[in-house]
Amino acid sequence: MSLAHGRSYLAIPGPSVMPDRVLQAMHRAAPNIYTGELHVLTDSLFPDLKALARSTQHCAMYISNGHGVWEASLTNVLSRGDAVLSLVVGRFGAGWADVAARLGADVEVMDFGMETDVDNARLQARLEADTEHRIKVITTVHVDTSTGVVNDIAAMRAAIDAAGHPALLMVDCIASLGCDRFEFDAWGVDVMLTASQKGLMTPPGMAFVYFSDRAAEARKSAGMVTPYWDWAPRDEAEQFYMNFGGTAPTHHLYGLRTALDMINEEGLEAVWARHETLARAVWAAVEAWGQGGSMRLNIRDAAKRSCAITSVGMASGEADRLRAWCEEKAGLILGIGLGRDDSSAWFRIGHMGHVNANMIMGALGTIEAGLTALQIPHGEGALGAAAAVIAEA
């Protein structure tokens, strides 16, 4: 017998749960792409996308996934042979560094491992040693989806400024935008990239690059610029088709408009607060389970954990068994371990975007049922601890 019949819950760290309102907005006949409603709708996206990132500067939209805007962000500011310093705290920071190297940049990786954030004192020391200012770009992630760590981007900017270094600060916010607090202008970010399928609650297929005036200036001398990835024509283009380098992602635009409406209706500060509360409920449950078994949070310091995704470690083989049971027996789909020597000992819980207390408590209850059914040792009181966090909020 399986109790999985009915609507399953996709609790992976992206693509996230798609709201019914977003799906209904997309369920329509193909619109006129030459004039009218779709043009007005697209123009309305730019101010709301900027507000979501707390930016007053530039934004370009692409038909792409996150890997595409890794490339777009780099080709608009670099020439082949330029030095890039990549600050890596998991698989996705490493992936962005690899793209830079394959494009022909001279990439130096500072790897901080899978269980902590960037050490900004080390960053400052490295930049102070670069007396010739060879490093043109610093890439990092706000949140690495493989580890659940959140970097202190404001402190990173402070370290760069303290070193007196002119490198552009580039940040991947694919996992975090609309979930963890992010302040493009206030934190001094030069380039930020994100995608539609996580905090933006829209199906995969659109991605975005935000860039500062300083980055726009760097674009003028960048030798890697290509016709499709060029952000200059896409920045609130006067001609509609130039926003997308060709035919628009018509139905994604309707979905994204609705998703941004939902964020605006709730209020961005409230969205951040909801994600923080639900994340703390997850952490409380995992900590309780860990008191009587192998389960542990990947990031020990709560201040360095993302509110969008939690990475959980177990004994070898236990995570794979638990994930399989949850999906096959109860309809809960958990994220796989990524970038680990033993991926069977890790799983990830996505709590990003269109999630509420009912969904999180249901997911945690299902995980506890799986631990019990599989006779995996675990501590007691997890659901009570999570409920207490939610009740207090």
C-alpha positions as CSV (number, residue, x, y, z in Angstrom):
1,M,0.0,0.0,0.0
2,S,1.1,3.6,-0.7
3,L,-0.2,6.7,0.9
4,A,1.3,8.8,-1.9
5,H,-1.9,9.1,-4.0
6,G,-3.1,12.7,-4.2
7,R,-1.1,15.9,-4.8
8,S,2.6,15.3,-4.1
9,Y,4.7,17.9,-2.4
10,L,7.8,18.9,-4.3
11,A,10.1,20.0,-1.4
12,I,13.3,20.1,-3.4
13,P,15.3,23.4,-3.5
14,G,14.0,24.3,-7.0
15,P,12.0,24.2,-9.1
16,S,9.8,25.2,-6.2
17,V,6.1,24.8,-5.8
18,M,4.2,26.7,-8.5
19,P,1.2,28.6,-7.2
20,D,-2.2,27.8,-8.8
21,R,-2.5,31.5,-9.6
22,V,0.7,31.5,-11.6
23,L,-0.3,28.3,-13.5
24,Q,-3.7,29.7,-14.3
25,A,-2.2,33.0,-15.6
26,M,-0.1,31.0,-18.0
27,H,-3.0,28.8,-19.2
28,R,-4.1,30.9,-22.2
29,A,-3.8,31.1,-25.9
30,A,-0.7,32.6,-27.5
31,P,-0.9,36.4,-27.3
32,N,-0.1,39.1,-29.9
33,I,3.7,39.7,-29.6
34,Y,3.7,42.8,-31.8
35,T,1.7,45.3,-29.8
36,G,-0.7,45.7,-27.0
37,E,-1.2,43.9,-23.6
38,L,2.0,41.9,-23.6
39,H,4.2,45.0,-24.2
40,V,2.5,46.8,-21.3
41,L,2.9,43.8,-19.1
42,T,6.6,43.4,-19.8
43,D,7.3,47.1,-19.1
44,S,5.6,46.6,-15.7
45,L,8.0,43.8,-14.8
46,F,11.2,45.9,-14.6
47,P,10.3,48.1,-11.6
48,D,9.0,45.2,-9.6
49,L,12.0,43.0,-10.4
50,K,14.3,45.9,-9.3
51,A,12.3,46.4,-6.1
52,L,12.6,42.7,-5.3
53,A,16.4,43.0,-5.4
54,R,16.4,46.5,-3.8
55,S,18.0,47.9,-6.9
56,T,17.6,51.2,-8.6
57,Q,20.0,50.4,-11.4
58,H,19.8,48.0,-14.4
59,C,18.1,44.7,-15.2
60,A,18.1,42.4,-18.2
61,M,15.8,39.5,-18.9
62,Y,16.7,36.3,-20.7
63,I,15.1,33.1,-22.0
64,S,17.5,30.9,-20.1
65,N,18.2,28.9,-17.0
66,G,20.7,29.9,-14.3
67,H,23.6,28.4,-16.2
68,G,22.9,30.7,-19.1
69,V,23.1,33.8,-17.0
70,W,26.3,32.6,-15.5
71,E,27.6,33.0,-19.0
72,A,25.8,36.2,-19.7
73,S,27.1,37.9,-16.5
74,L,30.7,37.0,-17.4
75,T,30.7,37.8,-21.1
76,N,29.4,41.4,-20.4
77,V,32.3,42.4,-18.2
78,L,35.3,40.3,-19.2
79,S,37.9,39.8,-22.0
80,R,39.7,36.6,-22.5
81,G,42.7,36.3,-20.1
82,D,41.1,38.6,-17.5
83,A,41.6,37.4,-13.9
84,V,38.6,36.2,-12.0
85,L,38.6,35.3,-8.3
86,S,35.9,32.8,-7.5
87,L,34.8,32.4,-3.8
88,V,33.4,28.8,-3.6
89,V,31.2,27.4,-0.8
90,G,29.6,24.5,-2.7
91,R,28.9,23.0,-6.0
92,F,27.2,26.0,-7.7
93,G,30.0,28.5,-6.9
94,A,32.4,26.0,-8.4
95,G,30.2,25.6,-11.5
96,W,30.2,29.4,-12.1
97,A,34.0,29.4,-11.8
98,D,34.2,26.5,-14.3
99,V,32.1,28.5,-16.8
100,A,34.5,31.5,-16.4
101,A,37.5,29.2,-17.1
102,R,35.9,27.6,-20.2
103,L,35.2,31.1,-21.6
104,G,38.9,31.9,-21.4
105,A,39.2,33.8,-18.1
106,D,42.2,33.3,-15.8
107,V,40.3,31.8,-12.8
108,E,41.6,31.5,-9.3
109,V,39.4,29.6,-6.9
110,M,39.3,30.2,-3.1
111,D,37.4,27.1,-1.8
112,F,36.0,27.4,1.7
113,G,34.5,23.9,1.8
114,M,31.0,22.7,2.1
115,E,30.2,23.6,5.7
116,T,30.9,27.4,6.1
117,D,30.7,30.7,4.4
118,V,33.4,32.9,2.8
119,D,36.1,34.1,5.2
120,N,36.1,37.8,4.3
121,A,39.4,38.4,6.1
122,R,41.0,35.9,3.7
123,L,39.4,37.7,0.8
124,Q,40.7,41.1,2.0
125,A,44.2,39.7,2.4
126,R,44.1,38.2,-1.1
127,L,43.0,41.5,-2.6
128,E,45.6,43.5,-0.8
129,A,48.2,41.2,-2.3
130,D,46.9,42.0,-5.7
131,T,48.8,45.3,-5.9
132,E,48.6,45.4,-9.7
133,H,44.8,44.9,-9.6
134,R,44.8,42.1,-12.0
135,I,41.6,40.6,-10.6
136,K,38.8,42.1,-12.6
137,V,35.9,40.2,-11.2
138,I,35.0,38.4,-7.9
139,T,32.3,35.8,-8.2
140,T,30.4,34.2,-5.4
141,V,27.0,32.9,-4.4
142,H,24.6,34.5,-1.9
143,V,23.3,31.0,-1.1
144,D,24.8,27.8,-2.5
145,T,21.9,25.4,-3.1
146,S,24.1,22.4,-2.5
147,T,25.1,23.4,1.0
148,G,22.5,25.8,2.4
149,V,25.1,28.3,3.4
150,V,24.4,32.1,3.1
151,N,27.3,34.5,2.5
152,D,27.5,37.9,4.1
153,I,27.5,40.0,0.9
154,A,27.6,43.4,2.8
155,A,30.7,42.2,4.7
156,M,32.3,41.0,1.4
157,R,31.8,44.5,-0.1
158,A,33.4,46.0,3.1
159,A,36.4,43.7,2.7
160,I,36.8,44.7,-1.0
161,D,36.6,48.4,-0.1
162,A,39.0,48.0,2.8
163,A,41.5,46.5,0.4
164,G,41.0,49.4,-1.9
165,H,40.4,47.0,-4.8
166,P,38.4,48.0,-7.9
167,A,37.2,44.4,-8.8
168,L,33.5,44.0,-9.7
169,L,31.5,42.0,-7.1
170,M,29.2,39.5,-8.8
171,V,26.7,37.4,-6.9
172,D,24.5,34.4,-7.8
173,C,21.1,34.8,-6.1
174,I,19.4,32.0,-7.9
175,A,18.5,30.2,-4.7
176,S,17.9,33.2,-2.5
177,L,16.1,36.1,-4.3
178,G,12.7,36.5,-2.8
179,C,13.6,34.2,0.1
180,D,16.7,35.5,2.0
181,R,17.1,39.3,2.5
182,F,19.2,40.8,-0.4
183,E,20.0,44.4,-0.9
184,F,21.7,45.1,-4.3
185,D,22.3,48.8,-3.9
186,A,22.9,49.0,-0.1
187,W,25.4,46.1,-0.2
188,G,27.4,47.5,-3.1
189,V,26.8,44.6,-5.6
190,D,27.9,45.2,-9.2
191,V,26.3,42.2,-10.9
192,M,23.6,39.8,-9.6
193,L,21.9,37.0,-11.4
194,T,18.9,34.9,-10.6
195,A,16.3,32.7,-12.3
196,S,12.5,32.2,-12.3
197,Q,12.0,28.8,-10.7
198,K,12.7,29.3,-7.0
199,G,11.7,32.4,-5.0
200,L,10.1,33.8,-8.1
201,M,7.6,30.8,-8.2
202,T,7.5,30.6,-12.0
203,P,8.5,27.6,-14.1
204,P,12.1,27.3,-15.2
205,G,12.9,29.1,-18.4
206,M,13.6,32.8,-17.5
207,A,16.6,34.3,-15.9
208,F,17.8,37.8,-15.0
209,V,21.0,39.7,-14.7
210,Y,21.0,42.9,-12.6
211,F,24.0,45.2,-13.1
212,S,25.3,48.5,-11.7
213,D,26.4,51.6,-13.6
214,R,30.0,50.5,-12.9
215,A,29.3,47.1,-14.5
216,A,27.6,48.9,-17.5
217,E,30.8,50.9,-18.0
218,A,32.9,47.7,-17.9
219,R,30.6,46.3,-20.7
220,K,31.9,49.0,-23.1
221,S,35.4,47.4,-23.1
222,A,34.5,43.7,-22.6
223,G,35.9,41.5,-25.3
224,M,33.6,38.5,-24.6
225,V,30.3,40.2,-25.5
226,T,28.2,38.1,-27.8
227,P,25.0,39.1,-29.6
228,Y,22.6,36.9,-27.6
229,W,24.0,37.5,-24.1
230,D,24.7,41.2,-24.6
231,W,22.7,42.9,-21.8
232,A,22.8,46.4,-23.3
233,P,19.9,46.0,-25.7
234,R,17.8,44.2,-23.1
235,D,17.9,46.9,-20.4
236,E,14.3,48.2,-20.6
237,A,14.5,48.1,-24.4
238,E,12.5,50.6,-26.5
239,Q,11.8,47.8,-29.0
240,F,9.9,44.9,-27.4
241,Y,11.7,42.0,-29.1
242,M,15.1,43.3,-28.0
243,N,14.2,42.6,-24.4
244,F,14.6,38.9,-25.2
245,G,16.9,38.7,-28.2
246,G,14.0,37.5,-30.3
247,T,10.6,36.0,-29.6
248,A,9.4,36.6,-26.1
249,P,8.8,33.9,-23.5
250,T,5.1,34.9,-23.7
251,H,3.5,32.6,-21.1
252,H,6.3,32.9,-18.7
253,L,5.7,36.6,-18.7
254,Y,2.1,36.2,-17.6
255,G,3.2,33.8,-14.9
256,L,6.0,36.1,-13.7
257,R,3.6,39.1,-13.6
258,T,1.3,37.1,-11.3
259,A,4.1,35.9,-9.1
260,L,5.4,39.4,-8.6
261,D,1.8,40.5,-7.8
262,M,1.7,37.8,-5.1
263,I,5.0,39.0,-3.6
264,N,3.8,42.6,-3.7
265,E,0.5,41.7,-2.0
266,E,2.3,40.0,0.8
267,G,5.0,42.6,1.1
268,L,8.7,41.8,0.7
269,E,9.6,42.2,4.3
270,A,6.7,39.8,5.2
271,V,8.0,37.3,2.5
272,W,11.4,37.3,4.1
273,A,9.9,36.9,7.6
274,R,7.8,34.0,6.5
275,H,10.8,32.2,5.0
276,E,12.8,32.8,8.2
277,T,10.1,31.4,10.4
278,L,9.6,28.3,8.3
279,A,13.4,27.7,8.0
280,R,13.7,27.9,11.8
281,A,11.0,25.3,12.2
282,V,12.9,23.0,9.9
283,W,16.1,23.5,11.8
284,A,14.4,22.9,15.2
285,A,13.0,19.6,13.9
286,V,16.4,18.4,12.5
287,E,18.2,19.4,15.7
288,A,15.7,17.3,17.7
289,W,16.0,14.3,15.4
290,G,19.8,14.5,15.7
291,Q,19.6,14.1,19.5
292,G,19.0,10.4,19.1
293,G,20.6,9.6,15.7
294,S,23.0,10.6,13.0
295,M,21.0,13.4,11.5
296,R,22.7,16.8,11.5
297,L,22.4,20.2,9.9
298,N,25.2,21.0,7.4
299,I,25.7,24.6,8.6
300,R,26.2,24.6,12.4
301,D,25.9,28.4,12.8
302,A,22.2,29.4,12.4
303,A,23.2,32.9,11.3
304,K,25.0,31.4,8.3
305,R,22.0,29.2,7.2
306,S,19.9,30.1,4.2
307,C,16.1,30.6,4.8
308,A,15.5,28.9,1.4
309,I,17.1,25.5,1.7
310,T,18.4,23.2,4.4
311,S,21.1,20.6,3.8
312,V,20.9,17.6,6.1
313,G,23.5,14.9,6.8
314,M,22.9,11.3,8.0
315,A,24.8,8.1,8.1
316,S,25.8,6.5,4.8
317,G,22.8,5.2,2.9
318,E,20.2,6.6,5.3
319,A,19.3,9.7,3.3
320,D,18.7,7.7,0.1
321,R,16.5,5.3,2.0
322,L,14.5,8.1,3.7
323,R,14.1,10.0,0.4
324,A,12.8,6.9,-1.4
325,W,10.3,6.1,1.4
326,C,9.0,9.7,1.6
327,E,8.4,9.8,-2.2
328,E,7.1,6.3,-2.8
329,K,5.0,5.9,0.3
330,A,3.9,9.4,1.2
331,G,4.2,11.7,-1.9
332,L,6.9,14.0,-0.4
333,I,9.8,14.6,-2.8
334,L,13.1,15.7,-1.1
335,G,16.2,17.0,-2.7
336,I,19.2,14.8,-3.4
337,G,22.7,15.4,-1.9
338,L,24.9,17.4,-4.4
339,G,28.6,17.8,-4.5
340,R,29.2,15.2,-1.8
341,D,31.7,12.3,-1.7
342,D,28.8,10.2,-0.3
343,S,25.6,11.6,-1.6
344,S,23.6,8.8,-0.1
345,A,24.2,10.4,3.3
346,W,22.6,13.7,2.4
347,F,19.3,15.2,1.5
348,R,18.0,18.7,1.1
349,I,14.7,20.3,2.1
350,G,13.6,23.3,-0.1
351,H,11.5,25.8,1.8
352,M,11.4,28.5,-0.8
353,G,8.7,30.5,-2.6
354,H,5.1,29.3,-2.3
355,V,5.3,27.5,1.0
356,N,3.4,27.9,4.3
357,A,3.3,26.5,7.8
358,N,0.9,23.7,6.8
359,M,3.2,22.5,4.0
360,I,6.3,22.6,6.2
361,M,4.7,20.8,9.1
362,G,3.3,18.2,6.7
363,A,6.8,17.6,5.2
364,L,8.4,17.3,8.7
365,G,5.7,14.9,9.8
366,T,6.3,12.8,6.7
367,I,10.0,12.7,7.4
368,E,9.4,11.6,10.9
369,A,7.0,8.8,9.7
370,G,9.8,7.7,7.3
371,L,12.4,7.6,10.1
372,T,10.0,5.5,12.2
373,A,9.0,3.2,9.4
374,L,12.6,2.6,8.4
375,Q,13.7,2.2,12.0
376,I,16.4,4.9,11.5
377,P,17.4,6.1,15.0
378,H,16.3,9.6,15.8
379,G,15.5,11.9,18.7
380,E,12.0,12.7,19.9
381,G,10.0,15.9,20.0
382,A,10.9,17.2,16.5
383,L,7.4,18.1,15.5
384,G,6.7,19.8,18.8
385,A,9.8,21.9,18.4
386,A,8.9,22.9,14.9
387,A,5.3,23.7,16.0
388,A,6.6,25.8,18.8
389,V,8.6,28.0,16.4
390,I,5.5,28.5,14.2
391,A,3.3,29.2,17.2
392,E,5.7,31.8,18.6
393,A,5.7,33.6,15.3
